[in-house]
Structure formats: C-alpha cells, structure tokens
Amino acid sequence: MKITRFTLYQVPPRWLFLKIETDAGLVGWGEPVIEGKAATVAAAVTELMENLIGKNPLNIEDHWQVMYRGGFYRGGPILMSAIAGIDQALWDIKGKYHNAPIHQLLGGRVRETMRVYSWIGGDRPADVGLAAASMVAKGFTAVKMNATDEMSYIDSYVKVDLALARIAAVREAGGPGLGIGIDFHGRVHKPMAKVLAKELEAFRPMFIEEPVLPQNNEALRDIANHCSIPIATGERMFSRWDFKQILMDGYVDIIQPDLSHAGGITECKKIISMAEAFDVAAAPHCPLGPIALAACLQVDATCHNAFIQEQSLGIHYNLENDLLDYLTDKTVFDYEKGYCKIPEGPGLGIEINEEYLLSRAAIGHNWHNPIWRNADGSVAEW
C-alpha cells in the first residue's frame, strides 16, 4: 500500500483538515492546525508530505522520525502541528487497514468512557454562574473558564476581586461536586498569579491552567509552594523534550498536550506515558474540531493517568460551525452524565461528511485571535 495524494481543507470556524489517500482506497483524516496560523501550518504539511508520497502509510514511527529528525531545524508549534495532523491521518489509515480502532492498536482500553468538561464564559468571562448551571443541567460534571481578561504585571486588586466573584458564582451554581478548571491563559504574570492562586484556594478548583506563560515555567515553583491547587499546563509545549524539564522539576500536577499541536497520536502517547512515571495526570487540550477530539479519545482510552478531556461543543469560538457539523454520524461522541463515548469504529472511529466539508471549505476562514492592549497602550497577553 502506498500514499498517493493528500488534500487540505481550511474550514470554519478556525480549523484545518487533512485527507491522505492510498492506492488501496483507504483514506485517513487529520487535523493539523495552530489556531490563527492555519495557512502557515498548511504550508508546512505540504512540505512534509513531499517525502511521504509513494511510501507505505503503515510505517508510522519511521515516518514520524523522518518528519521530525529529517529537518535540521525542528520542533515548535508550526512544524509539530503539521506532523500531528499527518500522524493522525496515518493512524486513521492503519486502524482501517486492520479494521480496529486506534486504541486497540495502542494496547487496548483502560477505561470504557472518558470524562469531559465544557467551556463557559468566553474570552472575557461573563455570566458564568448561569452558564455553569446550564452545563450541570446538561449533565456535565466539570467546566472550564478564563480567570480574567487582560492583566498587567502588577494590577489592581479590583480585577482579583472580580475574578473571585465569578468563581464564587460558578461554585454556587454548580455545587461542591462541580469540577472547575480556571484558565489563566498565560494572561497573568508571576506577581499577580501568586495573588490569584492563593485567593482561589477557598473555592477548591479542579486546577488552575497556565498560571504563567510556558516560557516562564520556572515560576511554577513559587506558585506550587504558595498554594495547594493542582497546576495544569502544556498546551503550548510541543514534544516530549519540551515536557521533560517540567516533569523533572516536579511543579506540575496535570499536563495538557494537544494532539493537533504536539506531534499527534504517536508523540502524545509517549508524553502522557512519561508523565505517568512522575505520578502526573493528563487532561489533553482540545478546543478544536472532531478529528482532533477523536484522536484525543483514542489516546485517552489507553492512558491510565488521563483523567478528563477538553472538548469544544458550544465553545465561544464555534460561531459558524460547531464540533459535530462535519460528521456523518453525530452520535459518535455521545455525552452522558459528563462522560463521552470512546469511538469504536476503525481508525479514528469517525466518518467525515465530505459533501458538507467541501461546501464549507469553499467559504474557508481567516481566523486570528484578537490583539489586546493594557490601559497604557502596551500589548497584553490574550
């Protein structure tokens, strides 16, 4: 069997889908994208695929190593996202070739279903109490929200008090059993992150996410020593080499690799297994489309330390299209009592509605995140 061709589809709301075809008639799907840089990743996929045309798609580990090590310059969000989507598509083909879901090819399941959480509140968190109550009514047992809007290195305690009031509203609406993920989104610099983390302890969050930018991961030591809330990070880390130091340092409790950013199924399985050796949990990042979620669930099914999964149904970015729109069978992810089914079909276990995909690809997108500024005009972290 040989790879014969590939096609990229830039589709709303902000996604990039990859289709890889073979001379045996088997097709694989991947989702290689960096939010806001879809066209850049598409160019990287095109370059990497030059070396895969005519090759056997089943030799995934070798293809991964060639894509990663075959370039003198390696790693980073663009190249690793391109590799990720290609890797997902190759695993999809391999599963279809063996007529088995990918998780069976990775050693089989350790769980029957996967707990998931839902986003509330949007970029600038508002009305989160009502949103939390709505999600609980739908059966979700966990939610995630942004902690703040933009913050300066040293900022007003008014912003801290507003953040605490929002978290209090979510806790009141959801009750003591609701898991609350609080995403600092890298918007908060170390001085204010310590303040927020300490003040948030009273609400017993499930975790705080990216309390500082990943470039400043050394600051996690002070935050971890300052409060007892589990610390999560990793959506902007792209390989096992990026995760190596943070695991050795011991100041992270939950890693969040993204299967469309961190080298795909092949690499994220290794990253999450590395974390298990350090007694660290995993909650893969996935505010993306159905292919990315399917890839996450296939890996989650095989990893003992994966405890919850992000998913994008109803997320504030999904305006033109939502998670299930591109699927032929929209029940494949069925959510029940806060848990999601593990897809059991061959490969990724999903079927893309190609007729609908083509109609949306004709529209495309040019999504970019907003540029925020502080009161003094300086650029703020988004």
N, C-alpha and C positions, 0 to 999 in steps of 0.2 A: 504494500500500500504506500502511496506517495501523496504528498501535499501538492495540489495542482494550482490553487489560486486562493486569494483572500479578498474580502471586501470590508470597508469601514463605513459605518453609518453614524453620523452626528445627529442625534435626535433629542427633542425636547423631553424634560425641561433643561438638562445640562449634561447629558450622557453621551458616551461614545461606545458603540457596539462593534465587535469584530466577528466576522464569519470566516472560518477556514474550511475549505473544501478539499476532498481527496478523490483519487481516481477510483476508489471503491464505492463512491456515493455517500460516504459518511461525512457529516458536517459537524463542526464544533463551533461553539459560541463563547466569546469572552467579552469582558468589559474593561478595556484599558483606558483609564481616564484620570486626569487630575482636574478637579473642579476649577473651572476658569482657564484651563490650558488644554482644552480638548484637541484643538488643531495642532498644537505642539506635540502632544503625545501621538497623534495620528501620524505625524511625520516620522517620529521615532519607530513606530510599529512598521511603517513602510520600509524603513532602512533595515530593521532586524529581519523582516520576512524575506528579504532578498536571499538570505542564506538558508532559508527553510524550504523554499520551493524545490520540489523533486525529492525531498527527504521523507523517511518513514516517520509519521507523526507519533508512533508509539514509543520512540526513544526519548521520553520527556526529560529525564535527568540530564542526558547528554546535550539536548537542545538548550536546556536552561543554562548549563555550564558554558556552552558556546556563546549564548547571548550575553551572559554576564562577564565571563573572562575573555571573550574574544575581542573586546574593546579595551584599549589601554586605559581609557577613562571610563569609569563605571560607577554605579550607584546613583543615588539622588532620586528625586520624585519623578522626573520625566522618564528616564531610562527604566527604572524599576516598575513604573506603572505600565509602560509598553510591554515589558517582559511579563508582567502579571496577567494582562489580558490574553496574550498569546498562550501562556501557560494554562489558563483556564480553558481555552478552546481546545488545546491538545488533550487535556484530561477529559473533556467532554467527548472527544472522538474516541479516546481509549475506553471510556465506560461503555459507549455504544458498540464498540468493537467486541467487547467481552459481554455485552448485554447485562451490565451490572451498574448500580450507582457507584459513584466515585468513592464513597465512604467504604464500600466493600473492598475496593482495591487498595485502600489505605489501612486495612487491618480489621475493618468492621466497626460497628457502632458500640459506644459505651453508654448511650442513652437513647431513649425512644423518641423524645421530643426535646425542643430547645426553648428555654425561657427567653422572652424578648422584651424590649422596652420601647416606648413610644415617645417621640419628641413633643414638647409643649412650649408655647410662649414665643417662638420666633427669635429673630436676631436680637431685637431689643425686647427683653422678656416683659410681657404684659398679660393680664387676665389669666395668670397661671393657675389660680385656685379653681376657677370654673373649668379650665382645660383639664386639670388633674381629675376633677370629679367626673368629667365626661369619659376620660380614659378608664377610670376604675369601673364605670358603668358598662363599658365595653369589654371588661374582663381583664384588662392589663393589670399586672401586679407591680409594675415599675415604670417610671417615666424619667426623662432627662430634660434639663432646661439650661439655658445660659444663665450664669450667675449675675452678670452685669452687662451694661453697654460699655462704651469706651472708658478707660481709666488712665490717668496719668501715673507717673512713677510714685508720686505722693499725692493722694487725692482726698477729697472731703469725706468725712465720716457720714455725711448725708447719704452718699452713694452706698456706703456699707449698710446703713440703716434701711434703705430702700430694698437692698438685696435681701436682708434678713426678713423684712416684712413679706416679700414674695415667697420666700422659702416657708415661712410660717403659714401662709395661706395654703400652700400645697400640702404641708403636713396636716393641717386641719381638715382639708378637703379629702385627702386620701387615707387618713387614719394612720395609726402607728405601724401597720404592716406594709405600707407602700414603700417600695424602694425608690429613692430619689437620687438620681445622678445629677451633680451640679457641675456644669462645664464652664471652667474659667476661660476656655478657648484661647489661652495664651494672651488674653487681653490685659491680664493683671500682672504687674511687675512685682518682683520679690517683696518689697516693703509692704505693699498692700495685700499681697497674697497671704502673708503671715497673719495679718489682722483678720481677713475674711475667714481663713481656715479655722482660726481659734474661735471666732464668734459663731461659726456654723455648727460647731460640735453639738450644741444643745438640741439640734434638730435631727441628729443621728442619720446623716445622709448615707446612702449606699456607697458613694465615692465622690471625691472631687477630681475633676478631669483637667489635665493640662494646667495645673495651678501656675506654672511658669512655662515659657516657651521651651521647646526641646533643646534649643541652643544653650539654655541655662539650666540643664538638668542637675548640675551640682547644687543648685539652690534647694532641690528637693530634700536634701539632708536637714536643713534648718526647718523646713515645713513639717517634715516627718517627726522631728524631735519636738515640734511645737504643738502638735495636735494628734488625736487618735483616729481621725477619719482615714479610711483606706484611700490611697493615692493611685490614680489611674493616669496613664499617658501612653503615647506610642503611635497615634495616627499620623504623625509627621516623622516617623522613623521607618526606614525602608529596607532593612536587611537584618540578618542575624548579627552582623557585625555592628550595626547601629544599636542593637539591643544588648549586646554583650556587656558593655561597661555598666549600664544602669542596673542590670541584674546582679552583677558582681558587687556594686555599691550597696545594694540592699534597701534602697529607699522608695521602691515602687511596689505596690501591692497587686496591681492589675495592669496587664499590658493590653494595648489596643491596636495591634497591627491591622492594616486594611488590606484585604485580599485583592483589591484592584490597584494598590499602591506599593505593596511590599513584596513584589516578586511572585504573587499568585498563590496557588494551592501548594506548590512544591515548597516554596520558601516559608510560607506562614505556618505550615505544619511543623517545620523544623523550629521556627521561632517559638511557637507555643509549647512545643516539647522541651525546648531549652528552659522556658520559664517554669515548667513543672518541676524541674530539678532544683529550682530555687524556692519552691513552695509558693509560687506567684500565680494568681488566677489570670484568666484571659477573657476579654469582652471585645471581640473584633469590631472595629469601626466599619460602618456601612450605611452612610446616608445617601446611597446610590440606587441603582436600578435592580431589576430582577435577576440578571445574570450574576452580578456581584453578590446578591443575597444568597442565591443558590450555591455559589462557591463557598461562601461562609458556612452555610449549614452543613455542607458535605464535610468540611474540616471540623466544625464544632462536634459533629456526631462521633468523631474519633478521638477527641481530646478530653481527657478526664478533668483538666483544670479550666476548660471553657465553661463559664457559669451563666452568661447572659449574652444576648446578641442584639446589636443595634439593627433597626430596620426603618425604612423611610416612608411607610404608608402614612399619608397625611402630613408629612413634614412640610414646613413653610416654603421650601424651595420648589416643591412639586405643584406648580401652578398650571402649566399647560398639559402635563401628563403626570400620572401617579404610578406607583410601583407595579400594579397589576395590568396596566393598559396594554403592554406589549406581549402578553401571554395568551396562548390559545386556551389553556385550562387555568382559570383564575382561582381555582380552589387549591392549587398545588401547595400553597404555603399556609392553608387554613389556620387561623389563630383561634385558640380555645383556652380560656382561663389563664391568659398570659403566656401561653406556650405556643410554639409553631411546629408544624409537622416537618420532619426531615424528608425531603423529596426522595422517592423510592424508584423513580424511573431510571433508565440507563443514562450514564454520564451525569450531567448536572441535574437531570430529572425534571427539566422544564422544556417546553416547546414554544419557540418564538412565533408569533403571528407575523409572518413575513409580509403579507399584503398590507397590514396596518403599519408595519415598520417602514416600508417603502414610502407610504403616504406621509409619514411624519418626517422621514429623512429628507424629503423634498422641501420641507419647511426648515429643518435644522434648528440651530441655535447659535448664539454668540454670548453665552453666559459668562459674566465676570463678577467676582464679589465686589461689594461697594468699597470705596475708599473713605475711611472715616478720619476725622481730624479732631484734635482736642480744642478746648476753648481758646488756646493761644495760637491756633493755626497749625501746629505741628501734627504730623501724621500719627494716627492712633492705630493700635493693633485692632484688626477686625475680629 
